[in-house]
Amino acid sequence: MKKSDTMGSESQWRRSPNPMGRISLCHVSFLLGMGFCSSILGIAPAVADIRPSVLPVYEPTAPPPPSIEPDFNLRQENLRVTSLLENWDGDLWVGSWQGLSRIDPNTGAILKRIDLTNYNVEALAMDRVGRIWVGTTQGLLRVDSRSNEVTKQNILLPSNRIVSLLVDQRGYLWVGTDQGLVLISPDQGLIMTTLKKLPGLRPNAMTLDQNGNLWLGTLLGLVQINTATAFPMQTVQNLSGGVVNSLATSPDGRIWAGTLDGLFVVDPDSGAILRNVTSMRQMNVTSVRFDAEGTVWAGTDKGIVRLKADSGAVLGRVGQLPSRQILSLAPDVGNKLWVGTQQGLAWVSLTTGIVRPHYGFIQP
């Protein structure tokens, strides 16, 4: 257990057999912010037994510290944390409308802030040699993860508004813009293919299936692309909510798609919709990720839900975040779930269930 993951000794915590029926009352400690407790992991100390029918309410018990970095001016209107990416050395890249930052996920220390004053970051990807590709509303950038040097890419894209990025199994970079999809050689910095006439046009999200094919979440559903030929293979358009904002591939190879109206499980071979997750119906699912144990973390515009992958049963919910509107998730980084929201960054300890905002990325 990391020192930053807990506010007491390991003996203070034990798992409850009913994850939604017990919560814990925690001491307050300042590392990245004040400590909160969540029923998300079903963790409780020896006291504080609360009936399952009573929903926990978490209130701050002390004011926040003034700031982690007093000299850095956070712009109140642009606190969106849109993308989170684990670096090859275990650091965490945080892409936001404040720019790009690199932090130590174990301690929360901000290692580097990269000034991108005129750029709003929307997407991040890492290529096979460790370079960080940054998709912004003003074009494509590349960051050397060793020197932190930023290079603007003068590549003629269908649009400079980039909404998604992905590096495929061959090492090529797929760039999703609001006017189409582009395939780029990251070593040469050259466009290999441009697809402007995609069904649904805008690739909001991307994931790879176990055969290496690319799946796009668009304004009209799903599109599967053969990464070798760049030709569309199939479409899935009968998803409730229509617009697909988030995608993930499960450990068993299925495609999970979050829409404006729910969460769906799709067979990548046939395109058949296997399941409309009952517990997520009529919810705007904005981010979907699987942790190392195969558990589903679903971000919505009303917070985070933790699900069993096989049944869709709700294991818990995360509260006391900077905003209920979730934009990005990164599980298993520094033994935490990192959460990007409309109003800043937070993390959830996967050991204790403690929820804390990161005061380097929110207004104190």
Secondary structure, 3 states (H helix, E strand, C coil): CCHHHCCCCHHHCEECCCCCCCCCCCCCCCCCCCCECCHHHCEECCCCCCCCCCCCCCCCCCCCCCCCCCCCCCCHHHCCEEEEEECCCCCEEEEECCEEEEECCCCCCEEEEECCCCCCEEEEEECCCCCEEEEECCEEEEECCCCCCEEECCCCCCCCCEEEEEECCCCCEEEEECCEEEEEECCCCEEEEEECCCCCCCCCEEEECCCCCEEEEECCEEEEECCCCCCEEEEECCCCCCCEEEEEECCCCCEEEEECCEEEEECCCCCCEEEECHHHCCCCEEEEEECCCCCEEEEECCEEEEECCCCCCEEEEECCCCCCCEEEEECCCCCEEEEEECCEEEEEECCCCCEEECCCCCCC
